[in-house]
Amino acid sequence: MECLVFSRKEIETAPAPSVPYIVISITTSPSDRARVPQSLHCLGVLRLAFFDVDLPVQSDEPDGLFSIQDAQQIWDFVLPKLSQLRCIMVHCRAGRSRSPAVAAALISILRGDALDFFERYQPNTRVYRMLREVYHTTYASTSPTQPQPNPEATNKSR
């Protein structure tokens, strides 16, 4: 499975993959909707809005930060599609922090080989850690997914 990271500008001009794919679209405002590639191969688009803030998780947090509910939405979106899914496209405004964090967390759980995302980008650690924690506390015991060794590089960026 490929996991591709894009900036907003790149996703809006990217061709749709010719394999089953999903899109995770990250903006800072719910009313801000990026134009994402659509085709018959698209299994769905998840739109999330949160700020690119890398703060530790606290009990009393301001609105607009990546939350446990955001992490649950991502896992609820991705996990049921795994048997069909061949590509995950993730974008945020610059494609440097939020989307690489989501991609790295997903690939680290699904494939176990997310190092490439940390070498190429600066993933938002709040997003990365929270996605992994929510998976392990909520989904790991019921998910059929176990990290699979990756015989070839499939983590890609644009």
C-alpha atoms as one frame of an Amber mdcrd trajectory, in Angstrom:
protein
   0.000   0.000   0.000   1.253   3.453  -0.869   0.805   6.475   1.346   1.341
   9.733  -0.526   1.821  13.124   1.131   0.828  16.319  -0.662   0.566  20.038
  -0.086  -2.798  21.615  -0.831  -1.532  22.966  -4.145  -0.173  19.547  -5.144
  -3.324  17.584  -4.242  -5.507  19.963  -6.225  -3.548  19.198  -9.405  -2.676
  15.549  -8.723  -4.097  12.885 -11.010  -6.371  10.356  -9.377  -4.644   7.019
  -8.766  -5.659   4.113 -10.991  -6.015   1.841  -7.946  -8.493   1.950  -5.027
  -7.601   4.950  -2.866  -8.818   7.262  -0.137  -8.073  10.907   0.567  -7.563
  12.491   3.981  -7.938  16.229   3.475  -6.633  18.441   6.285  -7.370  22.154
   6.487  -7.569  24.663   9.326 -11.240  25.523   8.832 -14.213  23.227   8.174
 -15.459  25.631   5.504 -12.164  25.455   3.604 -12.514  22.526   1.197  -9.625
  21.502  -1.019 -10.421  20.109  -4.469  -9.230  16.522  -4.281  -8.916  14.013
  -7.122 -12.087  12.038  -7.712 -12.548   8.925  -9.805 -14.328   5.592  -9.770
 -11.363   4.261  -7.766 -11.961   6.700  -4.886 -13.290   4.845  -1.841 -13.915
   8.052   0.078 -12.693  11.445   1.248 -12.326  12.340   4.926 -12.212  16.075
   5.610 -10.709  17.255   8.893  -9.933  20.727  10.177  -7.337  21.400  12.871
  -4.448  23.768  13.441  -0.829  22.799  12.915   0.035  23.064  16.607   2.434
  20.601  18.176   1.474  20.757  21.865   1.383  17.863  24.315  -2.072  16.482
  25.069  -3.644  18.146  28.115  -6.994  17.776  29.834  -8.206  21.321  29.141
  -7.327  22.229  25.562  -8.436  25.014  23.270 -10.675  24.162  20.326  -9.077
  23.597  16.962  -6.255  21.264  18.017  -5.940  17.693  16.754  -8.063  15.641
  19.140  -8.832  12.081  20.125 -12.050  12.430  18.126 -10.033  13.396  15.018
  -7.818  10.336  15.511 -10.876   8.117  15.891 -12.392   9.551  12.723  -9.232
   8.671  10.801  -9.128   5.085  12.078 -12.883   4.651  11.569 -12.399   5.834
   7.991  -9.297   3.779   7.125  -9.706   0.423   8.869 -12.953  -0.753   7.219
 -11.450  -0.103   3.771  -8.143  -1.956   4.275  -9.026  -5.045   2.252  -9.698
  -2.933  -0.850  -7.290  -0.049  -0.272  -4.088   0.341  -2.320  -3.281   4.035
  -1.834  -3.809   6.666   0.862  -3.469  10.298  -0.210  -3.032  12.786   2.644
  -2.697  16.537   2.298  -2.471  19.653   4.422  -1.652  23.231   3.481   2.127
  22.881   3.133   2.468  19.093   3.176   5.245  19.256   5.772   3.794  18.607
   9.227   0.169  17.499   9.659  -0.187  15.266   6.604   3.210  13.561   7.087
   2.250  12.905  10.721  -0.985  11.215   9.655   0.826   9.244   6.946   3.616
   8.182   9.296   1.193   7.030  12.001  -0.934   5.065   9.538   2.020   3.401
   7.859   3.767   2.668  11.166   0.691   0.739  12.307  -0.280  -0.798   8.969
   3.191  -1.583   7.639   5.706  -0.870  10.386   8.045   1.192   8.187   7.403
   4.917   8.664  11.004   6.098   8.998  10.936   7.665   5.537   8.360  10.222
   6.677  10.624  11.360   9.517  13.608  11.652   7.191  11.760  13.731   4.573
   9.410  15.828   6.709   8.829  17.250  10.170   5.709  15.330  11.256   3.595
  16.973  13.912   4.374  14.818  16.959   1.014  15.520  18.615  -0.825  14.125
  15.588   1.552  11.169  15.188   1.504  10.151  18.856  -2.224  10.602  19.308
  -3.065   8.525  16.225  -0.825   5.705  17.435  -2.150   5.884  20.995  -5.789
   5.867  19.893  -5.123   2.889  17.635  -3.455   0.899  20.413  -6.042   1.758
  23.077  -9.181   1.489  20.927  -8.609  -0.545  17.770  -5.594  -2.863  18.127
  -7.476  -5.724  19.783 -10.267  -5.731  17.177  -8.355  -4.829  14.025  -7.154
  -7.586  11.706  -4.139  -5.460  10.871  -0.674  -6.493  11.926   2.405  -4.618
  10.679   3.589  -6.253   7.485   7.223  -6.176   6.377   7.633  -4.036   3.323
   9.824  -5.683   0.658   9.961  -2.491  -1.396   9.746   1.195  -0.600   6.132
   2.318  -0.748   6.232   5.530   1.246   6.237   8.281  -1.310   6.040  12.005
  -1.432   5.514  14.510  -4.155
